């Protein structure tokens, strides 16, 4: 599928493989971005779902196998790596959250590893997977799920649900009282309080999800632009190759940093849900 | 339709002005404190990265949205 102009190449690499109900063509795989847009709500990004669920399963399998074969007398390299990650996350959670952590450790571990795996999919060269899949007739493929706003905002919404659940679990009805009476402790100010508190409550997951999406989307965009340079003539190949390498090395930091921040903020939000003002 | 490019320029420009200011402020405080108390350097380093990530949030969201505007909308 040769591309005449660069923007078509970029657009191709930015559209997800969507399967949905087209208003007049019925249930089908969308052949083009516009078709996918017309499907509107009744469509699902197959590639993001597959990659994210697959990576989640990979994470669970790896840690399950490490857990099952854990031996204290002669731990293998694999087990050391897993233990290192566990300790790293454990003391981060302990620093942030001083109460009885309960399921908070596993939650933080799952979020960190899952987001890390999903983000690291971006380090795979841009054209490797989409091009090979094209041979099998799969038109579009975006391999990094976190470059899809639905995925990141979906995870952020789940974090919001956890925060609300823990608020109710710890503070019970007090959570509603806190929402209504926090800044101005008088029933007359309830609408003002509610507005301010709800905005504060909802802006947290929104910024959480959009931060991850923004970083990964911008990074992916730079990778695509660099990949475009390869098509710009023989002289530019070493430059583009060097640039791709530099950006990939820098991006390893961004990938792990964003996963770490997503995890730390989740723990912080849940910890805030536990304390009452 | 070329208003999009103007909006993108404004979004990324303002992001590019604000983010370096805050990161440089953070960096200078980190170096200053690490120089004063070297044993705290590693702990400060991790906190520096967390806060740098938080500070980078809005400019990067701006960059993400502006790239979305350029390539998907226009």
Interface residues (C-beta under 8 A of the other chain):
Chain A: X7 X10 X11 X14 X33 X207 X210 X211 X213 X214 X215 X217 X218 X221 X257 X258 X260 X261 X264 X265
Chain B: X49 X50 X53 X54 X56 X57 X58 X60 X61 X62 X63 X64 X65 X67 X68 X71 X72
